[in-house]
Amino acid sequence: MVAFCVDASGKLTGDPTIGQSSGSPRLDEAGLKCAKSGSGRYKAPTEDGKPVAGCGRFAVRFQIK
């Protein structure tokens, strides 16, 4: 699970962190890289229809082939 915070424009306000480890440092690092590459592409949360700063988290699912 990757945790992140954004400002009202949807840009990251700091480095994302691992909220719950996958158990593999390499996979955790890949999840962080994924979150950082999304900088500027997040949709900020809204309050009364207006964008506000906020934090969220998302899971990264890896499929090994």
N, C-alpha and C positions, 0 to 999 in steps of 0.2 A: 504494500500500500504506500503510495507516494502522497505526501502532504505538501501543500503550496498555498501561498497567499498572493492576491492580486490587488492592484489599486482600482480606482473607479473606471479607468480606461482599459482594464483587462491585462495590464502588464504585470509580470512578476515583481514583487516587492523585495524578494530575497531569494536565496537558493532553496529549491525544494529539498525536503528531507524524507527519510524513510520512516513512515509511521508504523509499519509492521514489516519486518524482514521476510524475504522469501526463503531465507536459510542459506542462500548463496550470495556471497559478496559480489560476484561478477554479475549476477542477475539484478541485484539491488542497484549496482552502478549503472546498468543499462536502463533501469527504470528512471533513475535520476536524469540520465542523459535525454531520455524521451521527454521528460517534463520540462527540461531546460530548452529543448528545441521548440517547444510550444510557446515560448515567450512572445507575448503580443497577440497570441491567437486564442486566448481564453476569453470567455464572455463573463464580464463582471456580474456579480449578483445585483439584484435591484431591490429598492425599498420605495414604496409608493411610486413605482414606475421609473425611478431614476437610478442610474448605476451608482453603486457604492463599493468601497473596498471590502474584501472578505477573504476567507480561507476555505479551502476544500481539500478533498483527497480523491484519489482514484486508484483502482487496481490495474496492474499490468499483467496480462496473461501471456506467458511465453509458451510457444509450441516448438518442441525440438523434433526435427525431422531427420 
